[in-house]
Amino acid sequence: MTNKKFKVLDLFSGVGGLSYGFAHDDNFEIIAGNELLPDMAKAYSLNHPNVKMYNCDIKDFGLKNLTEDLQIKKR
């Protein structure tokens, strides 16, 4: 039996405190983060280098980004 991981999208992510908890639990996979402030987004990327960071306004971020960049499809 395969262990499917829950996918996590960290919105308003700051430096990645919430993602830190998920990163240390094998039941979760962080697929992306979104943060408006450039310095915070950079710090997030340093803390979570394998996670796609979207440094943009949440109004400009959505399903299109996930489907095009990460091949995540709506069910």
N, C-alpha and C positions, 0 to 999 in steps of 0.2 A: 504494500500500500504506500502510495506517495504522500508525502506531507506537503500539502499545498500551503503556501504562505499568504497571509493577508497583506494586501498592498496598501501602503501608507502614502498619502499626499499631505505634506506638511505646509499648510497655508499660514500666512502671517508668521513665518518661521523664525524670525530673529536670527540668533546665532546657532539655533538648532537644539535647544534644550529638550524639547519634546521628542525630536528625532533620536536624541541620544538614548532615551529609554527604549524606543522601538529597535534601535540598532543592536541592543544587547539582548534581544529576545529572538530566538530562532524561528518563532512563529510569524514574524513580520518581515516585509521587504519594503524599504523606503524607495519609492519610485521617483519622487520629485519634491522640490520645495519651492515656495514662492515668497519673496520678500521685496518690498518696495524700496527700502533704504539701501543704497549701494554698499556702504561700509558693513552693514549687517549681513547682506547677501554674500559679500566676500568672506566674512568671518564664517558664515555657514558653510561655504564651499571648502574652506580650510579645515573645518571640523568634520565635514562629511564629503570627502573628495570624490566618492563614487556615486553621488546623488546629483541628478540634473537640477540645477538652480535656475529659476526664472526670476530675474531681477526686473520686475515690472509691476505696474498697478494691477490689482486683482481684477479690475474691470476689463483689462486687456488679456487676461489669462483664462483659458478654458479647455473644453474638450478637444478643440482643434489642435492645440499644442500637444496634448497627450496622444492623440491619434497619429499626428504627423511625426513627432519627435520620438515617441516611445512605443509606437504601434499598440497602444492600449485602445481597445474598442469597447463601445457602449454595448451592454447586453440587453 
